[in-house]
Amino acid sequence: MNIEVVKSKIHRVTITGSDLNYIGSITIDQDLMDAANIIEGEKVHIVNINNGERFETYAITGERKRGDIILNGPAARKVAKGDIIIIISYASMDFEEAKNFKPAIIFPNEKDNSLT
């Protein structure tokens, strides 16, 4: 039996921008993606602390050391610059394997989305 478990979590980062006319996705600073073990194109769930919105999209790699968290396409309507969000990805794995699995959970600085 396989179950879905949390694989990665970027806990409480600040939206730095949005681009309604982009084709879709969320741009995430490469340093944050590396630390949270998220790869480009991976499906992620977004939880907006400010307004309660929950939705799915996919990750796009942003430039390192910029702290960018940018919602693109229609999802841009679900956030505002300055909103605090949580980014979560899940993995499907064997039940027994899942018992010992440890997700990559990071807690960036909300002010600039840095890891320090």
C-alpha positions as CSV (number, residue, x, y, z in Angstrom):
1,M,0.0,0.0,0.0
2,N,1.3,3.5,-0.9
3,I,0.3,6.6,1.0
4,E,1.0,10.3,0.4
5,V,3.2,12.1,3.0
6,V,4.8,15.5,3.2
7,K,8.1,15.5,1.3
8,S,9.0,19.2,1.5
9,K,7.8,22.3,3.2
10,I,8.9,25.9,3.0
11,H,7.2,27.3,6.1
12,R,6.1,31.0,6.0
13,V,7.6,32.9,3.2
14,T,6.5,36.3,1.9
15,I,5.1,36.9,-1.6
16,T,7.5,39.3,-3.4
17,G,5.4,39.6,-6.6
18,S,2.9,38.3,-9.0
19,D,2.5,38.1,-12.8
20,L,-1.0,37.5,-14.0
21,N,0.1,37.3,-17.7
22,Y,2.7,34.6,-17.2
23,I,1.7,31.1,-18.2
24,G,1.5,29.8,-14.7
25,S,3.4,28.4,-11.7
26,I,5.3,29.8,-8.7
27,T,8.9,31.1,-9.0
28,I,10.9,30.1,-5.9
29,D,14.5,31.3,-5.1
30,Q,16.9,28.4,-6.0
31,D,18.4,28.4,-2.5
32,L,15.0,27.7,-0.9
33,M,14.2,25.0,-3.5
34,D,17.5,23.3,-2.8
35,A,17.1,23.5,1.0
36,A,13.6,22.1,0.8
37,N,14.4,19.4,-1.8
38,I,12.0,20.8,-4.4
39,I,12.8,20.5,-8.1
40,E,11.7,22.6,-11.0
41,G,8.4,21.4,-12.4
42,E,7.4,19.7,-9.1
43,K,3.8,20.0,-8.1
44,V,3.4,22.1,-5.0
45,H,0.5,23.1,-2.8
46,I,0.2,26.7,-1.7
47,V,-1.5,27.8,1.6
48,N,-2.0,31.5,2.0
49,I,-1.9,32.5,5.6
50,N,-3.5,35.9,4.9
51,N,-6.7,34.9,3.1
52,G,-7.0,31.1,3.6
53,E,-6.6,30.3,-0.1
54,R,-5.3,26.8,-0.9
55,F,-4.3,25.8,-4.4
56,E,-1.8,23.7,-6.5
57,T,0.7,24.8,-9.1
58,Y,4.3,23.8,-10.0
59,A,7.7,25.2,-9.1
60,I,9.9,27.2,-11.3
61,T,13.5,27.9,-10.3
62,G,14.2,31.6,-9.4
63,E,17.6,33.3,-9.1
64,R,19.7,32.5,-6.0
65,K,20.0,34.9,-3.1
66,R,17.1,37.1,-4.3
67,G,14.4,35.7,-2.0
68,D,11.8,35.7,-4.8
69,I,8.5,34.1,-4.2
70,I,6.4,35.0,-7.3
71,L,2.9,33.7,-8.2
72,N,2.3,33.5,-11.9
73,G,-0.7,33.1,-14.1
74,P,-4.2,32.7,-12.7
75,A,-2.9,31.9,-9.2
76,A,-1.6,35.5,-9.0
77,R,-5.2,36.4,-8.2
78,K,-5.1,34.3,-5.0
79,V,-2.2,36.3,-3.4
80,A,-1.1,39.8,-2.8
81,K,2.5,41.1,-2.5
82,G,3.4,40.8,1.2
83,D,1.1,37.8,1.9
84,I,2.7,35.0,3.9
85,I,2.4,31.5,2.4
86,I,3.4,27.9,3.1
87,I,4.7,25.8,0.2
88,I,4.2,22.1,0.5
89,S,5.0,19.1,-1.7
90,Y,4.0,15.5,-1.1
91,A,5.4,12.1,-2.2
92,S,3.7,8.7,-2.6
93,M,5.6,5.9,-0.9
94,D,5.2,2.5,0.6
95,F,3.5,2.6,4.0
96,E,6.5,1.0,5.8
97,E,9.0,3.3,4.0
98,A,6.9,6.3,5.0
99,K,7.2,5.4,8.7
100,N,10.9,6.3,8.6
101,F,10.8,9.1,6.0
102,K,11.9,12.5,7.2
103,P,10.7,15.5,5.1
104,A,12.8,18.5,4.3
105,I,11.1,21.3,6.2
106,I,12.7,24.8,6.3
107,F,11.8,28.0,8.1
108,P,13.1,31.0,6.2
109,N,13.2,34.5,7.5
110,E,9.8,36.0,6.6
111,K,11.2,39.5,6.1
112,D,13.5,38.6,3.2
113,N,12.9,34.9,2.6
114,S,16.5,34.1,3.4
115,L,17.8,31.0,5.1
116,T,19.9,32.9,7.6
